[in-house]
Amino acid sequence: MNHCGVVAFAGHMIDQTNRSASRFPPAAEPAVRARIRTALQKLRPSAAISSAACGGDIIFAEEALRYGTALYVILPFANRADFIRHSVAYAGVHWIERFHHVCDHATVTPYIVKPGSYRHDQDFEDNQRALIFFALGMAAAHNLRPVGLILCDVLQLGTQIGGTRSFLEMCRDLDIAYEMIDIAALR
């Protein structure tokens, strides 16, 4: 297969039940999965890179595994239980099982950005940087192009550090090609 690039992914997490404005409701998962699958088929990546939060990350990782590409998972800190508590558990036990599945089936043991546990939202910002720079390095090593794949609602990107907005801004700042999947159109 002729590979076109290395795809780094960032996207919204599944909505928490108390979210005031719906962004990624659980009912949108099948449509999101279909769009991610289509994007992977179009991009034909030699490697897929993401974190493993509930929602976009895990769906992307599952589709990368299904597609048969090398999957690299990057977590912001070493304490997996703490990551699950912050970024997975609220969505339900089935998301925790899916988290373990993608981590266990990644090409290598998930990379860790920092030792220890969650300290600050900056941990998630540093994780976004790690995703981008890992993709840049892998693409350079294989003479491929890095591509960002971003699942978001542009009107609800938020302002917190370490989120999807940070990933999008890094792609723009570093002149990395990216494709957007508009979750608003899939709701």
N, C-alpha and C positions, 0 to 999 in steps of 0.2 A: 504494500500500500504506500502511495506517495503522501507523505505527511507535509502539512502546510505550516505547522507552527507549534508553539507551546502555549497552552491556554491557562491563564490564571483567572480564577473566578472569585467574585464577591457578590453577595446578594442579601436581600432582606430575610430576616428570620420569620417564622410563622408568628402570627399575631398572638399576643397574650390575650386572655379572655377579657381583661379589663381595659384593653386598648380603646381609646375614645373614637379614633378615626381608623376604619379598617384599611390595612395596607396589604397584608398577605394572609387572608383568611384561609383556614385549612381546606375549604371547598375549592380553592384555586389550585391545589397541588397537581391534579391531573393535567391541567392546561400548562402549568409551569414545567412539569416534567416533559411534556411533548415539545415545548419550545426549546428546552435545553437539549433534548435528544436531537432535534433538527439542527441546532447550532453546532453540536459536536460532529454530526454527519457532514455539515458544510465545511467546517474548519479542519477536519481530519487531523487532529493534533497527535503529535508523537508523545506528548505528556500533558497531563492535566494536574493543576495545582489548586488546592483550596484549603480552607479550614474545615471545621466539622460541626458548626452550629446547626440547630434544628431549622428546617426551611431550606433555602436555596443551597447552602453549602452541602448538606447531606444529599439532597436530590442530585446536585451536580456530580458529587462523588459516586453515587450509585450509578448514574448514567455513564460516567467515565469507565467504571468497572464493566458495565454491560457492553459498552462500545469496544472494550479490550485495550484501551490505551493505558500507559503507565500512569498510576495515580500517586501523587505526593500530597500528604496531609501535613499541614503546619498548624501547630497549636501554640497559643500565646504564652502558656506556662506549663510546667511539668505536671502539676497536680491535676490529673484527669477528673477526679471526683469534683474538684472545684470548678473546672471548666464545664462539666455536666450541670452542676448546680447553677452556674451563671448563664449558660447558653443552650441548654438542651432540655433539662428536666421539666420545666414548666409546661412543655407541650405534650407530655405524657410518656409513659414507659416505652411505648413502641418507638419513639424517637431515640430513647437511650439505647435500645437494642440496635437500631439502625446506625447510631454513632459508633458503637462497638464493632459492628459489621464492617463499616468503611475503614475504620482504623486497622482492624485485623486483616483486611484484604488489600490494603494499600501496598504499593510496590516495595516499600521499606517501612520500618517502624516510623510512626509520625515524628516529624522534626519538632523540636521544642525551641521556642524563641528565648525563654527565660526559665531559670530554675524556680522551684517553689510554687507558690499559689498566687491567686489574683491579689494585686496590690492597688491598682488604679486603672481607670479606663485607658490610660496610656499603653497598657499591656496590649490592648486590642489594636491600637494605632500601630504599635511596633509589629504586630502580627500582619497587618495590611502591608507594611513595608517589606516584611520578609517574603510574603507571597509575590510581590512585584519583583523584588531583586532576585529571588530564586528563579522566577520565570526568565528574567533577563539573562542570568548566568547560564541556565540550561539552554536557552535559545542560542546564545553566542557559541556555546560549546558544540552545538550540533548544526550550526549554520542555518538556523531557522528563525522565523520571526516570532516575537512574543505578541500575544493578543490577550487583551482583557475581555472577559465576558461578565457583564454586569446585569443582575436582575434587580430592577428597582422601579419604584414609583417616583418619577422625577419631582413631582409636587410634594412628596413626603420623604425627602431624603434625610431630613433631620439635621441637627447641628452638632450632635455629640461626636467626640473624637473616636476614631476606631471603627466607624461604621462604613456603610457602602459609599457615602459621600467622600470619605477619605480616600478610598480605593480609586474612585472616579477621578478625583483631583490629582492623585499621583500619576494615573495614566496620562492625563492631560499635561501635567508638568513635565513628564519624562518623554512626551511625544510617542507614547505606546498606542498602537491601534487598539480600538476597543469596539465591541458591539454591545448594544443595550437590548435587553428584553424588558419591555414595558409591562410591568405587572398590572398597572391600572387597566390595560386593555384586556387582561385575562381574568379579571375579577367578575 
